[in-house]
Amino acid sequence: MNDTQQTDTLTSRSGPPLHGGVTVPGDKSISHRAIMLGALAEGETEVHHLLEGEDVLRTVAAFRHMGVRINRDGAGIYRIQGVGLDGLREPDDVLDMGNSGTAMRLLSGVLASQPFFSVLTGDDSLRKRPMKRIITPLAQMGARILSRDQGRAPLVIQGSTLIPIEYTLPVASAQVKSAVLLAALNTAGGGAVLEPEQSRDHTERMLSAFGAQVQRDGLRVTVDGWPDLVAQSVVVPGDISSAAFPLVAALLVPDSEVLLQGVGVNPTRTGLLELLTMMGATIEQRQPRQAGGEPIADLHVRHSPLRGIDVPPELIPRAIDEFPIFCVAAALAEGETRLSGAAELRVKESDRIHAMAVGLQALGVEVTELADGLHIIGRPEGLSGGVTVDSFTDHRIAMSLLVAGLRCREPVVVQRCANIQTSFPTFQSILSGLGAVLGA
């Protein structure tokens, strides 16, 4: 059940141990891709356990504006009547992607080869985020894309006939990789991407499931052009990025024990689990299985004393979205935690390095802000609280600071929380159901 009205200000405070079993919403990254590939396939695709957050619903709305019939039935299953690679029609209005960088970047790859004109925009936060990283490779393929301020949305796309390229990513990015691969689908000769480190591979897995020819040779990924994409039944795993919040809360609140059911444990996404295990966390993966080509498991978590670590650079791409909540774990660990080489965090929905430094300092944590990371000295005895902190309108900052409030001596008020709806609309009800003292 969704929290239908997410208030803009939430308060958390210390309370009893957390106990129970929960299922977190569907994975956001996989939900976006399921809608997109279902629309580009032939036949009816069924999507089960789709994340019904604002970000994904923007993707649904965009494809409806381009003539794709997408209906939600009484069982919550989304049924997509695919139109094929060449069946989209020109939207009659601007496509508003809200707060979703994933939707804007991946959809740009889809639209680059379509024989029509389109405009993509978003909210204030999204219009500040860098889009040149996708414009550059798509332009090399022959796409015609105009932007504001040398690479900021709105993006104006006049679809073109594209040429195949092999693009070397300057930094690991699943979104840029996916934009190129999606553009290559509708390109004679396909295309290839060479990564500096492997980023999340949901696009490659789902392309293969829908019938595309995808090959990986080390860090090089290629996709053949003009495949016959065939409709599928997709079961979206629980989002490990959402599961991270009740998971870390259970680790931090004494005597807690929580079971998170059906969580996606794709190895390109489990960096946070490895980091927390290095810190001493007790996390057990139970009943490993497959759903829609993705590995899933039930995560059993018990309260664990944590110790600070130096974050290995190779784990950064696999935990990039989880670093705000990781910083909360570091703030309550024994000793020092050092994170560097994560400059990508400065260009997320907010400058997450700065946002977490400001938030944790307000809670009494000694934090040094680095150009590309943070140095945190933990306080395992608990944090001070008794303050009002700002989320910088970033859903992951808001949820992370609310989890921190569960280990504060005084209540913590977090402002500008409405964007929690974009990725984890049931955050408040799930945490409260486990016993957390959290509310307006």
N, C-alpha and C positions, 0 to 999 in steps of 0.2 A: 504494500500500500504506500503510495507516494505521500510525502509531506506537501499537501496541495498549496499551501501558502507559506513559503519560506520567508520568515521575517528578516528584515535587514540587519537587526542586531540580536545576537545570541549571547547567552551567559553560560559558562561552565564552572563547576566547583568540585572540590573533592567530595567523595562519597564512598559507598560500599564497593566491595570487589565486583568485578564484571564476570558474569556467568551466563552461559547459554550457547545455543547454536543458531547461526543466521546464514542466509543466502544473500550475497551482495548483488547489486544490479549487474546487468550484462556489461561486458567489456566495451568501452567507448570506441577504441581503435577498431576493433573487429566489427562493431555495429555500423560504423561509417562505411567500411569496405563492403559489408554484406548488402547494404542498400545500393551502393554504386554498381557493384558487379551484378546484382540481381536486375538492375535497370538495363545494363548493357548486354545481358544474356538473352537467349531465346527461350520463351516459356515462362511458367509461373514459379518463382522462387518463394519459398516459405522461410521466414526468419523467426526463430523461437528465442525468447529471453532477450529481445532487443533492449538496449538501454533507452528508456524513454525520458532522457534528459534533454534540455534545450538544445545542446550542441547537435545531437543526432537528429532531433526533430527538424532542425534547420536543413539538414541534408535531405530528409524526406520531402520537405516542402520544396526544395530546389528542383528535385526530379519531377515532382508533380507539376511544377511550372513549365517543365520541358516535355510534358505530354505523357509521362509515365503514370500508369494507374497503380497506386499503392493504397491498400486498405488494411485496416486492423480489424480482425474478427473478434468475436466475443470471448475467445480463449486467450486473447492478447497476442495472437500470431499475426505478423505482418506478411501480407501476400502481395508480391510485386509482379506485375505483368511486364516482363522484359520486352524491350523494343529492338534489341540488337545494337551492334556498334554504330550503325548509321541511321538509327531510328529516332534519335532525339530531335525535338523541334526547338526553334528559337523562342526563348522566354519573352513574354511581352512586357516584362518589367525587370528592374534591378533585382538580382538575387542577394538577399541579405543573409549572411552566414552568422550573424550574431557575434558570439565570442569565440567561435570555433576556428582556430588556425588549421586544424586537420582538414576540416571541410573545405576551407578556401584553397589550401595548397593542393590537395588531391583533386578537387574539382577543376582547378586550373589545368591540370594535366589532361583530364577528360575533355574539356572544352577546347583545348588548343587545336585539336584536329577536326572539330565539328564545323560544317559549312554555314555558320551563322555568327551573328554578333551577340555578345553577352557582356554584362557588367556584374562584377562581384564586389560587395561591400560588407561592412560589419559594424560592430559597436565601437565606441571610442578606443577601447583597449586593442581590438583587433586591427583598427586602422593605424595603430602605432607600431605594429609588429613587422619585422622585415620580410618582404616578399621577393626581394631581388634574388634570393637564393633559389627560387624556382623559376623566376623570369629568365635568368641567365641560361640554364640548360634548355629550357623550352624554346628560347630565341635561337639557340644554336641548331635546334631541330627545324627552325623555320616559322615558329609561332610569332604572331604579331600581338604583343601585349603592351598596353600603355599603363602607366601607374602614376601616382602622385608622389612628389618628394623623393624621386630616385628609388622607388621600390616599396612604396606604401600603398595600401588600398585606399580608395577603390581601384580595382583592376578592370581595364577595358580589353576584352579579348575578341579579336576578329579571327575566327577559325581559318586554318590554312592547311594545305597539303604538306605534311611533314616529311623530313628525311631522317634516316636512322643515324644515331650517333652512339659513341661510347663515352659516357660522361664520368669523369673522376670527381667524386665528392671531396670538397676541401675539408669538411668535417662530417662525421657520421650523423646522418639524419634520415630516419625512416620516412619522413614526410617528403623530403626532396627526392629520395630514391623512388618513392611511390608515384610522385607526380610524373617523373620521367617514364617509369614502366607503364603507367596508365596511358600516357600519350603514345608510347610505342605500340600499344595494342592496335591502334588504328593507323599504323604507319607501315608502308611496304618495307620489309626488311627488319621490322621490329626495332630493338635498341638494347643497350647494355649500360650498366652502372658498375663502377669500381669504387668500393667503400674503403676508407682507411681502417675502420673497425666495423664489425658486424653490428648493425642496428636491428631493431625489431623486424621480424620477417613475416608479419601477418599478411601483407600484400602478396608475397610470393606464395605462401601456403594457400591463400584463398583463390588466387589466379589458377593455380594447379587444380584445385578442387572443381573450378568451373570449366576446366578443359583447356586452358592456355598451356602452351609449351614453355616452361620456365626451367632454366638450367642455372645451377650455382657451381662455380669453380673457384674454390677459396673465397676471396672477397669480391669476385666478379659475378654479377647476376645478369642474365640475358632473358629476354622474352621475345618470342616470334610474333610477327605482325599478323593481323587479320585472322585470329583464331575463331573457331566456332564455339562461343561460350554457351554452355548449356545450363539451364536453371537447376538449382539445387535446393535441398532442405538444409538450412544452416541453424545449428544450435550455438548460440553465443555463450561462451564461458563467463563466469563471474569475473569482474574486473579486478585484477591484482592491485591496480592503483587505488581503487576504492577500498578493497580489503585491507590495504595498508593502514588505514586509520583505526578501525577496531582492533587490528592485529597489534599495532604499537601500543594502543591504549591498554590492552590486556597484558602486554609485557611490563608496562610501567606501573599499573595500579596493583598494590600488594594483594596476594591471595587470589588473583583473577585466573580464570580458565575458560577459554572460548574456542568453539569449533566454527570455522568459516567454510561453508560447504560449496563444492563445485567451482573452485577458483581456478582460473587459467594460470598454468605454470609453464608457459612457453619459455624455453631457456634464454631467449633474448630479452625477457622481461623480469627475470628473477634476481636481478642484481641486489635489490633491497633485502631479500631473504638471505643472500650470502653475506651481505654486510652485517645484518643483525646477528647472524650465527657467529661471525667473527667477534662480535661484541659480547657473546655469551648467551644469546637468546635460545630458549627452548621452543623450537618450531618443528612439528612433525608433519610430514606429508602422508596422508592416509588415502587408501583406495585410489591410487593413480589410474587414470583411464583416458580415453580420447573422446572428444566431441567436435565434429566438423573439422577434423584434421588438426585440432589443437589439443595439447595435453592439459588435463585438468586434475585436480586433487582436492581433498578436504584438508584444510590447514588447522591442526590442533596446536593451540598456543597457551602457554602458562607463564605467569609472572616470573621474570628472571632478572637478577641483578646484572646490569650491563657495565662494560668497561669501554673507555674511549679507544679509538683506532685511527690509524692513517688510512684514508680511503685509497685503495689501489686504483690507479688511473684506468685500468682495463675494465673496471666495473661501472665506470661513470655512464657510458651510453646505455647500459642495461638497467639503470636506476634513475635516469634523468628526471622523470616526473615525480619520483618519490622522495627527492631530497628535502623538500620542506618538512615532511613528517620524520624523515631520518634525522634532521637537525634537532627535532624535539627529543628523540631517543638519545642523541648525543648530549643534549642539555641535562639529562637526568642520569647520565652514565658516570662512573667513577673515572676521573682522569681527563685527559685531553683528546679531542678529536680534531683531525686536520683534514680538510677537504680543499683540494686545489685542482686546476685543470678543468673546471666546470663553468667556464665563461658563458656557455650556452644558457645557463640559468638566468642571465641578465636580460634575455630577450624572450621570455615566456609571457604568460598573461600579465605578469608584472616583472620587475627586476627582483627575482626571488632571492638572490644573495642579499640585497639591501633589505628587502621586506622581512626576511627571517632574522637578520641582525637586529633590526629595529624592534621587532616583536619580542625576541628573546631577551634583549637588553632591558626592555620594559618589565619583564618578569624576574629580573634580578640575575640573569646569566651573564657571565663574562664572555663576550664575543668580540673577536677581531674580524672586521670585514676586509677581505683580500680582493684583488682585482678579479680573480677567477675562483673564489671560494670563501671558506670561513674557517676560523680557528675557534673552537668552542671548548671552554673549561666546564666540565659537568658539575652538577650539584645533585648527587644522588639522594640527599636528604629531602629534597623537594624545593619547589620554587616559591617565590613570594606572592605574586598575584596582587589582588586589590587594585587593579588598574583597568583602564579602557585602552584597547589596542586596535589598530587599523589593519584590515585585510588587504588594502590596496586593490580592492575589488577582485581579488584573485581567489578562486574557489579553494585551491589547495593550501594557500596561506591561511584562509579562514578556518578550514577544518583542522589544520595542524595546530593552530593556536588554541582552538577549543579543546583538542586532546591534551595540550599542555596544561590547560586549566584544571584538568582532573587531578593533577599533582601539585596544585598550588594551595598555599595556606589560606588565601582569601580568593573570592570569586574573580573571574576574568571575564570582562565584557569585550566581545569582538564586534566591531562595526563593519558594515558593508558586506553582509553574508549572503545576499540574495543570489550571487552567482554560484553558490553551491548547487543550485538547480541545474547548472549546465552539465555536471558530471555525476552527481550523487544525490538525486532528489530525495532519497530515503535516509540520508545520513542521520538526521536528528532522531527519527523514530527507531532506527536500528541501534544507535548508541544508547538511547534511553531504554530500549527493550532489554539491553544487556545489563542495565543498572546504572549507567552514567547519569549524573545530575546535570542535565543540559536543557535549556529552554530559553524562551524569550525573556 
